[in-house]
């Protein structure tokens, strides 16, 4: 399995920017994975107001486990941020380097969310890079189930107990959307730059660990 450093080096030559990633993800979610039925992927929920009742996760199904207990050390990165971490770097990579360097944080992601990111990577770069990235991200993330039709990032946060969502989608990061979501479960949705500015591992550690903050305990490029 390739390291993050090796994957980032391979991705440098494709010249992808955040706008291209956002457009590719929006197109995928609008048409659904099969190109015919958006309901199969929840693409219709991604573009509406995140605070609307029909767009927020929370409807239990018999096939989906109960949500995990919320924790500030559990984080979701939407597919646009995951793809930008690999293909662009910049704010997305800076935001994810904090959790990547601390083993007591958890990246939560449903299969649908990772499928979206891998598809965007394949469409803007190549399928080999997407496959190798998928292997690496699967090693890092904690999988979580989600009901069909839910927004992948919001459902991952709700089901996985993540209190932070990173996204470039301004339909999720507006104050109104954030207030609507917080009424349903404890979560903050921020752009990567804002999350990176606020992430303080030393201040966060006492909420999840014992003793003094030990510092980063893993290489974010390994």
Secondary structure as UniProt FT lines:
FT   HELIX           4..11
FT   HELIX           12..14
FT   HELIX           18..31
FT   TURN            33..34
FT   HELIX           38..40
FT   TURN            41..42
FT   HELIX           43..46
FT   TURN            50..51
FT   HELIX           53..55
FT   TURN            62..63
FT   STRAND          71..77
FT   HELIX           79..87
FT   HELIX           90..100
FT   TURN            103..104
FT   STRAND          106..109
FT   HELIX           111..124
FT   HELIX           127..140
FT   STRAND          142..143
FT   TURN            148..149
FT   HELIX           152..160
FT   STRAND          162..166
FT   HELIX           170..173
FT   HELIX           175..182
FT   TURN            183..184
FT   STRAND          188..190
FT   HELIX           192..198
FT   HELIX           201..205
FT   TURN            206..208
FT   TURN            220..221
//
